[in-house]
């Protein structure tokens, strides 16, 4: 093939122009499997200005359950499908989020600034949501994303398009939550979300294969800080957690556990889609 080298400067200029205006990107999204401290995780990293993350609250009813599978059915009825899905923040009985949930700029559940519930006995543990500081992951209307403490968010003048509150705040300003212990024997499945130094959102969930995804809270926080370049990261939930990445984690959308909220990236169904 003969290439007209006189066109090269124009092609490079066009490429630079497209990069500058966000039409192209060297790396807008990536999926990977990461091993850290003896556990394995699925990671999806993306530019929130390029891909739109949404918060769905699928709800429970006589003929429906709040699962990935149900959300996929809802989306397909509208000509879309799941590309990525992961459970959002911790919830209470009845599938009511424990804290702030904002979807498409609408506040579904307000910010929860209350302290932990009173203990009824000396052996009572503080629920994870109330291991202060807890925090909020949010995406602004301009597409920038952040994780900050609940106290910070309560004082800030933020009006995000999307938000989910959970706890504890695993990493804040590069520091691991003070309650976490490196030698803790409590190894469970975990999921969480962070923002890296380039402003990309990092979604993480344990590999649910038996024996592969269990880690303590300190190790999970260190994963975000030391391996995934996140100075801020929010713990979302434990053993029920799951992530679905089309073409990476499962051959089809799994039913999953029941979730109050699901963070998801969707895409149009292609005419050649064979898994309708």
NULUM-184546 format. One record per residue (C-alpha): residue number from 1; residue in one letter; chain; x, y, z. Coordinates in Angstrom, 3 decimals, m for minus. Layout:
% NULUM-184546
@num NUM	residu A	chaine A	x X	y Y	z Z
...
END
This chain:
% NULUM-184546
@num 1	residu X	chaine A	x 0.000	y 0.000	z 0.000
@num 2	residu X	chaine A	x 1.328	y 3.448	z m0.952
@num 3	residu X	chaine A	x 0.764	y 6.215	z 1.588
@num 4	residu X	chaine A	x 0.756	y 9.849	z 0.548
@num 5	residu X	chaine A	x 3.080	y 11.302	z 3.198
@num 6	residu X	chaine A	x 1.927	y 14.828	z 2.376
@num 7	residu X	chaine A	x m1.378	y 13.971	z 4.079
@num 8	residu X	chaine A	x 0.267	y 12.950	z 7.352
@num 9	residu X	chaine A	x 0.439	y 16.443	z 8.928
@num 10	residu X	chaine A	x m3.270	y 16.983	z 8.179
@num 11	residu X	chaine A	x m4.227	y 13.601	z 9.636
@num 12	residu X	chaine A	x m2.244	y 14.277	z 12.795
@num 13	residu X	chaine A	x m3.852	y 17.701	z 13.133
@num 14	residu X	chaine A	x m7.317	y 16.171	z 12.749
@num 15	residu X	chaine A	x m6.535	y 13.526	z 15.341
@num 16	residu X	chaine A	x m5.313	y 16.150	z 17.817
@num 17	residu X	chaine A	x m8.449	y 18.213	z 17.205
@num 18	residu X	chaine A	x m10.703	y 15.212	z 17.859
@num 19	residu X	chaine A	x m8.816	y 14.316	z 21.016
@num 20	residu X	chaine A	x m9.084	y 17.872	z 22.286
@num 21	residu X	chaine A	x m12.837	y 17.947	z 21.835
@num 22	residu X	chaine A	x m13.417	y 14.516	z 23.322
@num 23	residu X	chaine A	x m14.381	y 12.712	z 20.103
@num 24	residu X	chaine A	x m11.471	y 10.326	z 20.557
@num 25	residu X	chaine A	x m9.581	y 9.160	z 23.604
@num 26	residu X	chaine A	x m6.443	y 7.150	z 24.104
@num 27	residu X	chaine A	x m8.193	y 5.195	z 26.872
@num 28	residu X	chaine A	x m11.774	y 5.985	z 27.776
@num 29	residu X	chaine A	x m12.640	y 2.628	z 29.358
@num 30	residu X	chaine A	x m10.969	y m0.618	z 30.366
@num 31	residu X	chaine A	x m11.903	y m3.853	z 32.094
@num 32	residu X	chaine A	x m9.371	y m5.976	z 33.909
@num 33	residu X	chaine A	x m8.925	y m8.675	z 36.521
@num 34	residu X	chaine A	x m6.643	y m7.638	z 39.387
@num 35	residu X	chaine A	x m5.048	y m9.773	z 42.080
@num 36	residu X	chaine A	x m4.118	y m8.110	z 45.354
@num 37	residu X	chaine A	x m3.153	y m9.480	z 48.771
@num 38	residu X	chaine A	x m4.323	y m12.973	z 47.885
@num 39	residu X	chaine A	x m7.704	y m11.977	z 46.430
@num 40	residu X	chaine A	x m9.014	y m11.373	z 42.919
@num 41	residu X	chaine A	x m11.200	y m8.532	z 41.667
@num 42	residu X	chaine A	x m12.989	y m7.378	z 38.552
@num 43	residu X	chaine A	x m12.276	y m3.722	z 37.755
@num 44	residu X	chaine A	x m13.996	y m1.398	z 35.296
@num 45	residu X	chaine A	x m12.359	y 2.001	z 34.810
@num 46	residu X	chaine A	x m13.941	y 4.694	z 32.632
@num 47	residu X	chaine A	x m14.094	y 8.389	z 31.837
@num 48	residu X	chaine A	x m17.438	y 9.673	z 33.226
@num 49	residu X	chaine A	x m17.469	y 12.430	z 30.602
@num 50	residu X	chaine A	x m17.453	y 9.813	z 27.836
@num 51	residu X	chaine A	x m19.540	y 6.981	z 29.268
@num 52	residu X	chaine A	x m22.691	y 7.742	z 31.242
@num 53	residu X	chaine A	x m23.083	y 5.970	z 34.567
@num 54	residu X	chaine A	x m26.680	y 5.795	z 35.796
@num 55	residu X	chaine A	x m28.297	y 4.812	z 39.086
@num 56	residu X	chaine A	x m31.311	y 2.532	z 38.791
@num 57	residu X	chaine A	x m33.688	y 1.594	z 41.594
@num 58	residu X	chaine A	x m35.507	y m1.353	z 39.988
@num 59	residu X	chaine A	x m37.855	y m1.964	z 42.925
@num 60	residu X	chaine A	x m39.574	y m5.138	z 44.087
@num 61	residu X	chaine A	x m43.098	y m6.247	z 43.276
@num 62	residu X	chaine A	x m45.306	y m9.325	z 42.837
@num 63	residu X	chaine A	x m43.770	y m10.120	z 39.454
@num 64	residu X	chaine A	x m40.359	y m8.513	z 39.670
@num 65	residu X	chaine A	x m37.217	y m8.595	z 41.793
@num 66	residu X	chaine A	x m34.498	y m5.929	z 42.062
@num 67	residu X	chaine A	x m31.738	y m7.843	z 40.274
@num 68	residu X	chaine A	x m29.400	y m7.363	z 37.318
@num 69	residu X	chaine A	x m31.558	y m9.786	z 35.349
@num 70	residu X	chaine A	x m34.698	y m7.709	z 35.958
@num 71	residu X	chaine A	x m32.937	y m4.479	z 35.029
@num 72	residu X	chaine A	x m31.747	y m6.107	z 31.798
@num 73	residu X	chaine A	x m35.354	y m7.034	z 30.959
@num 74	residu X	chaine A	x m36.490	y m3.470	z 31.674
@num 75	residu X	chaine A	x m33.768	y m2.045	z 29.440
@num 76	residu X	chaine A	x m34.364	y m4.447	z 26.557
@num 77	residu X	chaine A	x m37.995	y m3.363	z 26.456
@num 78	residu X	chaine A	x m36.583	y 0.091	z 25.602
@num 79	residu X	chaine A	x m34.027	y m1.111	z 23.059
@num 80	residu X	chaine A	x m31.028	y m1.011	z 25.393
@num 81	residu X	chaine A	x m28.996	y m3.490	z 27.397
@num 82	residu X	chaine A	x m26.504	y m3.576	z 30.248
@num 83	residu X	chaine A	x m22.848	y m2.986	z 29.487
@num 84	residu X	chaine A	x m21.730	y m2.740	z 33.124
@num 85	residu X	chaine A	x m23.704	y m3.179	z 36.348
@num 86	residu X	chaine A	x m22.751	y m3.138	z 40.035
@num 87	residu X	chaine A	x m24.720	y m2.781	z 43.245
@num 88	residu X	chaine A	x m24.784	y 0.687	z 44.788
@num 89	residu X	chaine A	x m24.711	y 1.635	z 48.489
@num 90	residu X	chaine A	x m25.903	y m0.263	z 51.564
@num 91	residu X	chaine A	x m29.638	y m0.539	z 52.152
@num 92	residu X	chaine A	x m32.130	y m1.226	z 54.934
@num 93	residu X	chaine A	x m34.873	y m3.896	z 55.160
@num 94	residu X	chaine A	x m37.441	y m3.387	z 52.433
@num 95	residu X	chaine A	x m34.697	y m2.424	z 49.959
@num 96	residu X	chaine A	x m34.587	y 1.205	z 51.095
@num 97	residu X	chaine A	x m31.147	y 2.808	z 50.632
@num 98	residu X	chaine A	x m29.463	y 3.660	z 53.939
@num 99	residu X	chaine A	x m28.336	y 7.027	z 52.626
@num 100	residu X	chaine A	x m28.343	y 9.508	z 49.783
@num 101	residu X	chaine A	x m29.425	y 8.242	z 46.385
@num 102	residu X	chaine A	x m29.750	y 10.681	z 43.489
@num 103	residu X	chaine A	x m30.752	y 9.537	z 40.018
@num 104	residu X	chaine A	x m30.869	y 11.902	z 37.028
@num 105	residu X	chaine A	x m30.720	y 14.866	z 39.409
@num 106	residu X	chaine A	x m33.684	y 13.686	z 41.479
@num 107	residu X	chaine A	x m33.143	y 12.914	z 45.169
@num 108	residu X	chaine A	x m34.696	y 9.515	z 45.895
@num 109	residu X	chaine A	x m33.358	y 9.254	z 49.459
@num 110	residu X	chaine A	x m31.876	y 12.261	z 51.304
@num 111	residu X	chaine A	x m28.394	y 12.480	z 52.806
@num 112	residu X	chaine A	x m28.102	y 10.514	z 56.042
@num 113	residu X	chaine A	x m26.036	y 12.446	z 58.582
@num 114	residu X	chaine A	x m27.155	y 10.515	z 61.665
@num 115	residu X	chaine A	x m24.758	y 8.563	z 63.834
@num 116	residu X	chaine A	x m24.775	y 4.828	z 64.499
@num 117	residu X	chaine A	x m27.835	y 3.259	z 66.120
@num 118	residu X	chaine A	x m27.602	y 2.683	z 69.893
@num 119	residu X	chaine A	x m26.053	y m0.609	z 70.949
@num 120	residu X	chaine A	x m28.183	y m3.043	z 72.906
@num 121	residu X	chaine A	x m25.290	y m5.096	z 74.240
@num 122	residu X	chaine A	x m21.504	y m5.062	z 74.709
@num 123	residu X	chaine A	x m20.948	y m7.363	z 71.733
@num 124	residu X	chaine A	x m22.955	y m5.321	z 69.252
@num 125	residu X	chaine A	x m20.956	y m4.228	z 66.211
@num 126	residu X	chaine A	x m21.364	y m0.880	z 64.492
@num 127	residu X	chaine A	x m22.973	y m1.401	z 61.048
@num 128	residu X	chaine A	x m20.568	y m0.656	z 58.199
@num 129	residu X	chaine A	x m22.609	y 2.300	z 56.961
@num 130	residu X	chaine A	x m22.089	y 4.038	z 60.324
@num 131	residu X	chaine A	x m18.355	y 3.466	z 60.633
@num 132	residu X	chaine A	x m17.587	y 7.161	z 60.427
@num 133	residu X	chaine A	x m16.472	y 8.785	z 58.319
@num 134	residu X	chaine A	x m18.784	y 7.396	z 55.697
@num 135	residu X	chaine A	x m19.111	y 9.053	z 52.320
@num 136	residu X	chaine A	x m20.739	y 9.853	z 49.006
@num 137	residu X	chaine A	x m19.794	y 9.000	z 45.443
@num 138	residu X	chaine A	x m21.266	y 11.505	z 42.997
@num 139	residu X	chaine A	x m21.154	y 12.700	z 39.415
@num 140	residu X	chaine A	x m21.779	y 16.344	z 38.574
@num 141	residu X	chaine A	x m23.793	y 17.536	z 35.558
@num 142	residu X	chaine A	x m20.524	y 18.363	z 33.754
@num 143	residu X	chaine A	x m19.446	y 14.720	z 34.026
@num 144	residu X	chaine A	x m16.759	y 15.117	z 36.696
@num 145	residu X	chaine A	x m16.882	y 12.546	z 39.490
@num 146	residu X	chaine A	x m15.748	y 12.552	z 43.099
@num 147	residu X	chaine A	x m15.836	y 10.670	z 46.389
@num 148	residu X	chaine A	x m16.003	y 12.735	z 49.556
@num 149	residu X	chaine A	x m16.985	y 12.334	z 53.196
@num 150	residu X	chaine A	x m20.610	y 12.801	z 54.205
@num 151	residu X	chaine A	x m19.626	y 15.799	z 56.354
@num 152	residu X	chaine A	x m17.898	y 17.412	z 53.380
@num 153	residu X	chaine A	x m20.860	y 16.767	z 51.106
@num 154	residu X	chaine A	x m23.344	y 18.154	z 53.648
@num 155	residu X	chaine A	x m21.498	y 21.488	z 53.661
@num 156	residu X	chaine A	x m20.760	y 21.661	z 49.939
@num 157	residu X	chaine A	x m23.002	y 23.308	z 47.415
@num 158	residu X	chaine A	x m23.173	y 20.272	z 45.135
@num 159	residu X	chaine A	x m26.115	y 19.428	z 42.884
@num 160	residu X	chaine A	x m25.029	y 16.137	z 41.335
@num 161	residu X	chaine A	x m26.710	y 14.235	z 38.563
@num 162	residu X	chaine A	x m25.986	y 10.961	z 40.367
@num 163	residu X	chaine A	x m25.033	y 10.079	z 43.927
@num 164	residu X	chaine A	x m24.902	y 7.094	z 46.256
@num 165	residu X	chaine A	x m23.997	y 7.243	z 49.938
@num 166	residu X	chaine A	x m22.448	y 4.352	z 51.804
@num 167	residu X	chaine A	x m19.839	y 3.598	z 54.378
@num 168	residu X	chaine A	x m17.242	y 3.419	z 55.519
@num 169	residu X	chaine A	x m15.214	y 5.862	z 53.444
@num 170	residu X	chaine A	x m12.407	y 3.435	z 52.611
@num 171	residu X	chaine A	x m9.794	y 5.967	z 51.486
@num 172	residu X	chaine A	x m9.782	y 9.730	z 52.007
@num 173	residu X	chaine A	x m6.954	y 11.961	z 50.789
@num 174	residu X	chaine A	x m4.771	y 8.869	z 50.413
@num 175	residu X	chaine A	x m5.356	y 7.668	z 53.978
@num 176	residu X	chaine A	x m7.064	y 4.386	z 54.855
@num 177	residu X	chaine A	x m10.050	y 4.568	z 57.211
@num 178	residu X	chaine A	x m8.719	y 4.726	z 60.809
@num 179	residu X	chaine A	x m10.914	y 1.845	z 62.030
@num 180	residu X	chaine A	x m9.549	y m0.653	z 59.497
@num 181	residu X	chaine A	x m6.906	y m3.097	z 60.769
@num 182	residu X	chaine A	x m4.343	y m4.585	z 58.429
@num 183	residu X	chaine A	x m4.299	y m7.919	z 60.262
@num 184	residu X	chaine A	x m8.082	y m8.275	z 60.590
@num 185	residu X	chaine A	x m9.297	y m11.854	z 60.078
@num 186	residu X	chaine A	x m12.645	y m10.667	z 58.656
@num 187	residu X	chaine A	x m12.236	y m11.607	z 55.001
@num 188	residu X	chaine A	x m15.380	y m11.176	z 52.903
@num 189	residu X	chaine A	x m16.400	y m10.347	z 49.363
@num 190	residu X	chaine A	x m16.376	y m6.565	z 48.827
@num 191	residu X	chaine A	x m17.313	y m3.927	z 46.302
@num 192	residu X	chaine A	x m16.605	y m0.245	z 46.084
@num 193	residu X	chaine A	x m16.041	y 2.745	z 43.854
@num 194	residu X	chaine A	x m13.310	y 5.337	z 43.549
@num 195	residu X	chaine A	x m11.924	y 8.106	z 41.356
@num 196	residu X	chaine A	x m8.336	y 7.950	z 40.130
@num 197	residu X	chaine A	x m5.799	y 10.744	z 39.582
@num 198	residu X	chaine A	x m7.020	y 11.210	z 35.981
@num 199	residu X	chaine A	x m10.622	y 11.691	z 37.062
@num 200	residu X	chaine A	x m11.734	y 8.260	z 35.876
@num 201	residu X	chaine A	x m14.300	y 6.281	z 37.847
@num 202	residu X	chaine A	x m13.044	y 2.925	z 39.129
@num 203	residu X	chaine A	x m15.677	y 0.269	z 39.864
@num 204	residu X	chaine A	x m14.411	y m2.768	z 41.794
@num 205	residu X	chaine A	x m16.012	y m5.987	z 42.999
@num 206	residu X	chaine A	x m14.625	y m9.270	z 44.314
@num 207	residu X	chaine A	x m14.505	y m12.316	z 42.087
@num 208	residu X	chaine A	x m17.339	y m14.464	z 43.481
@num 209	residu X	chaine A	x m15.592	y m17.731	z 42.596
@num 210	residu X	chaine A	x m15.291	y m19.631	z 45.912
@num 211	residu X	chaine A	x m11.928	y m18.984	z 47.544
@num 212	residu X	chaine A	x m10.850	y m16.132	z 45.274
@num 213	residu X	chaine A	x m12.402	y m12.785	z 46.256
@num 214	residu X	chaine A	x m12.308	y m12.512	z 50.033
@num 215	residu X	chaine A	x m10.300	y m9.721	z 51.653
@num 216	residu X	chaine A	x m10.440	y m7.631	z 54.812
@num 217	residu X	chaine A	x m11.477	y m3.984	z 54.784
@num 218	residu X	chaine A	x m7.907	y m2.682	z 55.172
@num 219	residu X	chaine A	x m6.767	y m4.722	z 52.193
@num 220	residu X	chaine A	x m9.730	y m3.580	z 50.119
@num 221	residu X	chaine A	x m8.906	y 0.063	z 50.867
@num 222	residu X	chaine A	x m5.233	y m0.544	z 50.069
@num 223	residu X	chaine A	x m6.272	y m2.026	z 46.708
@num 224	residu X	chaine A	x m7.791	y 1.313	z 45.708
@num 225	residu X	chaine A	x m4.922	y 3.394	z 47.076
@num 226	residu X	chaine A	x m1.873	y 1.323	z 46.183
@num 227	residu X	chaine A	x m2.942	y m0.587	z 43.066
@num 228	residu X	chaine A	x m5.707	y 1.453	z 41.418
@num 229	residu X	chaine A	x m4.419	y 5.031	z 41.894
@num 230	residu X	chaine A	x m7.420	y 6.230	z 43.942
@num 231	residu X	chaine A	x m6.866	y 8.709	z 46.775
@num 232	residu X	chaine A	x m10.608	y 8.615	z 47.466
@num 233	residu X	chaine A	x m12.693	y 5.439	z 47.484
@num 234	residu X	chaine A	x m16.019	y 4.395	z 48.992
@num 235	residu X	chaine A	x m16.919	y 0.967	z 50.322
@num 236	residu X	chaine A	x m20.334	y m0.049	z 49.014
@num 237	residu X	chaine A	x m21.247	y m3.491	z 50.362
@num 238	residu X	chaine A	x m20.043	y m6.960	z 51.312
@num 239	residu X	chaine A	x m20.843	y m10.581	z 50.526
@num 240	residu X	chaine A	x m23.920	y m9.838	z 48.389
@num 241	residu X	chaine A	x m21.876	y m7.698	z 46.008
@num 242	residu X	chaine A	x m21.453	y m8.359	z 42.310
@num 243	residu X	chaine A	x m20.290	y m6.672	z 39.130
@num 244	residu X	chaine A	x m21.302	y m7.542	z 35.588
@num 245	residu X	chaine A	x m19.114	y m6.456	z 32.661
@num 246	residu X	chaine A	x m20.440	y m7.581	z 29.294
@num 247	residu X	chaine A	x m18.016	y m9.953	z 27.636
@num 248	residu X	chaine A	x m15.748	y m10.109	z 30.685
@num 249	residu X	chaine A	x m17.419	y m11.520	z 33.810
@num 250	residu X	chaine A	x m20.344	y m13.681	z 32.647
@num 251	residu X	chaine A	x m21.687	y m15.274	z 29.485
@num 252	residu X	chaine A	x m25.085	y m13.678	z 30.213
@num 253	residu X	chaine A	x m26.535	y m11.142	z 32.627
@num 254	residu X	chaine A	x m26.727	y m12.902	z 36.026
@num 255	residu X	chaine A	x m29.791	y m12.805	z 38.236
@num 256	residu X	chaine A	x m27.631	y m11.464	z 41.106
@num 257	residu X	chaine A	x m28.762	y m10.767	z 44.663
@num 258	residu X	chaine A	x m31.512	y m8.245	z 45.381
@num 259	residu X	chaine A	x m30.256	y m4.638	z 45.445
@num 260	residu X	chaine A	x m31.900	y m1.343	z 46.359
@num 261	residu X	chaine A	x m29.765	y 0.494	z 43.810
@num 262	residu X	chaine A	x m27.771	y m0.587	z 40.762
@num 263	residu X	chaine A	x m25.037	y 1.506	z 39.158
@num 264	residu X	chaine A	x m25.005	y 0.775	z 35.447
@num 265	residu X	chaine A	x m23.723	y 1.792	z 32.035
@num 266	residu X	chaine A	x m26.112	y 0.862	z 29.240
@num 267	residu X	chaine A	x m25.840	y 0.647	z 25.467
@num 268	residu X	chaine A	x m28.110	y 0.397	z 22.459
@num 269	residu X	chaine A	x m28.958	y m3.095	z 21.289
@num 270	residu X	chaine A	x m27.264	y m3.693	z 17.957
@num 271	residu X	chaine A	x m29.349	y m5.137	z 15.124
@num 272	residu X	chaine A	x m27.012	y m8.125	z 15.079
@num 273	residu X	chaine A	x m27.373	y m8.766	z 18.812
@num 274	residu X	chaine A	x m27.811	y m12.514	z 19.181
@num 275	residu X	chaine A	x m28.681	y m12.786	z 22.868
@num 276	residu X	chaine A	x m32.134	y m11.235	z 22.833
END
